[in-house]
Amino acid sequence: MYTTFQNIGADPTPEVHRLTIDMPNDLKTWKEIVSRHPIVVLYVWRQSCNPCVMLKNRYEKWVHEIKQRYNDHNNTILFVKDCLDRDGPMPPEGTPSAVHNRMANMVPYFIIYFNNSIVFRHTGFETRHLEGYIDVCMSDYLQQLESLEPPLPMPTPPTQPPSSEADTRSASIQYYTTTS
């Protein structure tokens, strides 16, 4: 009896499976996905690659750990899997997989997009390198969010003038104005 690559390892849990998406078949959808998510981690692999198949469960557990570390419930970090040989030995031309096939000289291959630009490429599954770049991207993203927050509004002066001298002093202190 022969073992096929699809039968190696346990299937991912439904929870982990929801944390990653498969590569869409058209470039327009892929570009929309990358533009909508601040951080996209792309995992490029092949079913015919033994190390890729052996990494399947380890990768999915790692995705789960990253999502938990950042408490990322709104998909700030999106994880995408691109199986280059899902439709045959070579991906069809005009698809995102064909582009990634030309970029990746070996698999497993990772590409990290930040704000719609590639910031990191790596062959192999070195989690410390990947995590380091994800940390930098997440830090930059959070700084961008902080800079977008509106400033606190200035307090408004009372609508009625103070009725006594004591009220005038408290109004002067509270609103940083002076009275004569």
C-alpha positions as CSV (number, residue, x, y, z in Angstrom):
1,M,0.0,0.0,0.0
2,Y,1.3,3.5,-0.9
3,T,0.8,6.5,1.3
4,T,-0.2,9.7,-0.6
5,F,1.0,13.1,0.6
6,Q,-2.6,14.1,1.3
7,N,-2.9,11.4,4.0
8,I,0.2,12.3,6.0
9,G,-0.5,14.1,9.3
10,A,-3.8,14.8,10.9
11,D,-6.2,17.2,9.4
12,P,-6.2,20.7,10.9
13,T,-8.8,21.6,13.5
14,P,-11.7,23.7,12.2
15,E,-10.5,26.6,14.4
16,V,-7.0,26.6,12.9
17,H,-8.4,26.1,9.4
18,R,-10.4,29.4,9.7
19,L,-7.2,31.3,10.5
20,T,-5.8,30.8,7.0
21,I,-7.3,31.3,3.5
22,D,-6.4,29.6,0.2
23,M,-4.9,31.7,-2.6
24,P,-7.7,33.0,-5.0
25,N,-7.4,32.0,-8.6
26,D,-7.4,35.6,-10.1
27,L,-5.0,38.5,-9.7
28,K,-7.7,41.1,-9.1
29,T,-9.1,39.3,-6.0
30,W,-5.5,38.7,-4.7
31,K,-4.7,42.4,-5.1
32,E,-7.9,43.4,-3.2
33,I,-7.0,41.0,-0.4
34,V,-3.5,42.4,0.0
35,S,-4.8,46.0,-0.1
36,R,-7.5,45.4,2.5
37,H,-5.2,43.8,5.2
38,P,-2.3,45.7,6.7
39,I,-0.2,42.5,7.1
40,V,-0.4,39.5,4.9
41,V,1.7,36.4,5.4
42,L,1.8,34.2,2.3
43,Y,3.0,30.6,2.6
44,V,3.9,29.2,-0.8
45,W,4.2,25.4,-0.9
46,R,3.8,22.3,-3.1
47,Q,2.0,19.0,-2.5
48,S,5.0,17.3,-4.1
49,C,7.4,18.8,-1.5
50,N,8.0,16.4,1.4
51,P,9.2,19.1,3.8
52,C,6.2,21.3,2.9
53,V,3.8,18.4,3.7
54,M,5.6,17.6,6.9
55,L,5.3,21.3,7.9
56,K,1.6,21.5,7.4
57,N,0.5,20.9,11.0
58,R,3.4,22.9,12.5
59,Y,2.6,25.9,10.3
60,E,-1.1,25.8,11.3
61,K,-0.2,25.6,15.0
62,W,2.2,28.5,14.5
63,V,-0.5,30.6,12.8
64,H,-2.7,29.9,15.8
65,E,0.0,31.0,18.2
66,I,0.6,34.3,16.3
67,K,-3.1,35.1,16.2
68,Q,-3.3,34.5,20.0
69,R,-0.1,36.5,20.7
70,Y,-1.6,39.6,19.0
71,N,-5.2,38.9,20.1
72,D,-5.9,39.4,16.4
73,H,-9.6,38.8,16.0
74,N,-10.1,41.4,13.2
75,N,-7.6,39.8,10.8
76,T,-5.0,42.6,11.0
77,I,-2.6,39.7,10.1
78,L,-4.0,37.6,7.3
79,F,-2.4,34.2,6.6
80,V,-2.7,32.8,3.0
81,K,-1.6,29.5,1.7
82,D,-0.7,29.1,-2.0
83,C,-0.3,25.5,-3.2
84,L,1.6,25.8,-6.5
85,D,0.7,22.4,-7.8
86,R,-3.0,22.2,-6.8
87,D,-4.1,22.4,-10.4
88,G,-1.3,20.3,-11.9
89,P,2.5,20.5,-12.1
90,M,2.6,24.2,-13.0
91,P,0.1,26.9,-12.0
92,P,-2.0,28.3,-14.8
93,E,-0.6,31.6,-16.3
94,G,-2.4,34.8,-15.3
95,T,-3.0,33.5,-11.7
96,P,-1.3,34.7,-8.5
97,S,0.2,31.2,-8.1
98,A,2.0,31.6,-11.5
99,V,3.5,34.9,-10.2
100,H,4.6,33.3,-6.9
101,N,6.0,30.3,-8.8
102,R,8.4,32.6,-10.6
103,M,9.3,34.4,-7.3
104,A,9.9,31.2,-5.2
105,N,13.1,29.4,-6.3
106,M,12.5,26.8,-3.6
107,V,9.6,25.9,-1.3
108,P,8.4,26.3,1.4
109,Y,8.6,30.0,0.7
110,F,7.2,32.9,2.7
111,I,6.4,36.4,1.6
112,I,5.2,39.1,4.1
113,Y,3.3,42.0,2.7
114,F,2.9,45.2,4.8
115,N,0.6,48.0,3.6
116,N,0.4,46.5,0.1
117,S,4.2,46.1,-0.4
118,I,6.5,43.1,-0.1
119,V,8.8,43.6,2.9
120,F,10.2,40.1,3.5
121,R,10.9,36.9,1.5
122,H,12.2,33.8,3.0
123,T,12.8,30.2,1.9
124,G,12.3,27.6,4.7
125,F,10.3,27.7,7.9
126,E,12.4,29.7,10.3
127,T,9.8,31.0,12.7
128,R,12.1,33.4,14.5
129,H,12.8,35.3,11.3
130,L,9.1,35.4,10.3
131,E,8.1,36.4,13.8
132,G,10.7,39.2,13.9
133,Y,9.3,40.7,10.7
134,I,5.7,40.2,11.8
135,D,6.6,42.0,15.1
136,V,8.1,45.0,13.2
137,C,5.1,45.2,10.9
138,M,2.7,45.0,13.8
139,S,4.6,47.7,15.7
140,D,4.6,50.0,12.7
141,Y,0.9,49.3,12.1
142,L,0.0,50.2,15.7
143,Q,2.0,53.4,15.5
144,Q,0.1,54.3,12.3
145,L,-3.2,53.7,14.2
146,E,-2.1,55.9,17.1
147,S,-1.1,58.8,14.7
148,L,-4.6,58.6,13.1
149,E,-6.4,59.1,16.5
150,P,-8.0,62.5,16.7
151,P,-6.7,64.8,19.5
152,L,-8.7,65.2,22.6
153,P,-11.2,68.1,22.4
154,M,-10.4,71.3,24.3
155,P,-12.8,72.0,27.2
156,T,-15.5,74.5,26.3
157,P,-16.1,77.5,28.6
158,P,-19.3,77.7,30.5
159,T,-22.2,79.2,28.6
160,Q,-23.3,81.5,31.5
161,P,-21.0,84.0,33.1
162,P,-20.1,83.3,36.7
163,S,-22.5,84.8,39.3
164,S,-20.0,85.6,42.0
165,E,-16.3,86.2,42.5
166,A,-15.8,82.7,43.8
167,D,-17.3,81.3,40.7
168,T,-15.0,83.5,38.6
169,R,-11.9,82.1,40.4
170,S,-13.0,78.5,39.8
171,A,-13.8,79.2,36.1
172,S,-10.4,80.8,35.7
173,I,-8.6,77.7,37.1
174,Q,-10.7,75.2,35.2
175,Y,-10.5,76.8,31.8
176,Y,-7.0,78.4,32.0
177,T,-8.3,81.9,31.6
178,T,-7.6,85.0,33.7
179,T,-10.1,87.6,34.9
180,S,-9.3,91.2,35.5
